[in-house]
Amino acid sequence: MTILLPLLLLFAAISGTAVVLVRDPNRQVFAIAANGLVLTILFDALQAPDVALSELAVGTAAVPLLFLVALMAVRANASGEEP
């Protein structure tokens, strides 16, 4: 457990930095989902299963899905199609 926690914190920092540095919106959505998954594992390692489940549902699934739907709607509107 002593090496696991710093390693997970490092992964959280790397994935958070990747979210900021990725320029393509589609890839950024997947980086957000990966960050949510890393945070889920970190919360589980910190023995906070309720927070981990919330992060899994919201940060890994719901928010990236909503961003993808919004991106599809914006692109469909920009090309002249009806959503």
C-alpha positions in Angstrom: 0.0 0.0 0.0 2.9 2.3 0.6 4.0 2.4 -3.1 0.4 2.2 -4.5 -0.8 5.6 -3.2 2.1 7.7 -4.5 1.8 5.9 -7.8 -1.9 6.6 -8.1 -1.3 10.2 -7.2 1.3 10.4 -10.0 -1.2 8.9 -12.4 -3.8 11.4 -11.3 -1.4 14.2 -11.9 -0.4 12.9 -15.3 -4.0 12.3 -16.5 -5.1 15.7 -15.2 -2.2 17.3 -17.2 -3.2 15.3 -20.2 -6.7 16.7 -20.1 -5.4 20.2 -20.2 -2.7 19.6 -22.9 -4.8 17.6 -25.4 -6.1 20.0 -28.1 -8.5 17.8 -30.0 -12.0 17.9 -28.4 -12.7 14.2 -29.1 -9.4 13.1 -27.5 -9.9 15.5 -24.7 -13.2 13.8 -23.8 -11.4 10.4 -23.6 -8.7 12.0 -21.5 -11.4 13.2 -19.1 -12.8 9.7 -18.9 -9.4 8.3 -18.2 -8.9 10.9 -15.5 -12.2 9.9 -13.9 -11.1 6.2 -14.0 -7.8 7.0 -12.3 -9.6 9.1 -9.7 -12.0 6.2 -9.1 -9.1 3.8 -8.5 -7.5 6.4 -6.2 -10.6 6.9 -4.1 -11.0 3.1 -3.9 -7.4 2.8 -2.6 -8.1 5.6 -0.1 -11.0 3.4 1.2 -13.8 5.7 0.1 -16.1 3.4 -1.9 -19.0 5.8 -2.0 -16.9 8.5 -3.6 -15.3 6.0 -5.9 -18.7 4.9 -7.2 -19.9 8.4 -7.6 -16.7 9.3 -9.6 -17.2 6.2 -11.7 -20.7 7.1 -12.6 -20.2 10.9 -13.1 -16.6 11.4 -14.0 -16.0 8.4 -16.1 -19.4 7.8 -17.8 -21.9 10.7 -17.6 -19.8 13.8 -18.2 -17.8 12.4 -21.1 -21.0 11.1 -22.7 -22.6 14.5 -22.4 -19.6 16.2 -23.9 -19.6 13.7 -26.8 -23.3 14.4 -27.4 -22.7 18.2 -27.3 -19.8 17.9 -29.7 -21.9 15.9 -32.1 -24.7 18.5 -31.9 -22.3 21.4 -32.5 -20.7 19.6 -35.5 -24.1 18.7 -37.0 -25.2 22.3 -36.6 -22.0 23.6 -38.2 -22.5 21.4 -41.2 -26.1 22.6 -41.7 -27.8 19.4 -40.6 -30.6 19.3 -38.0 -29.7 17.5 -34.8 
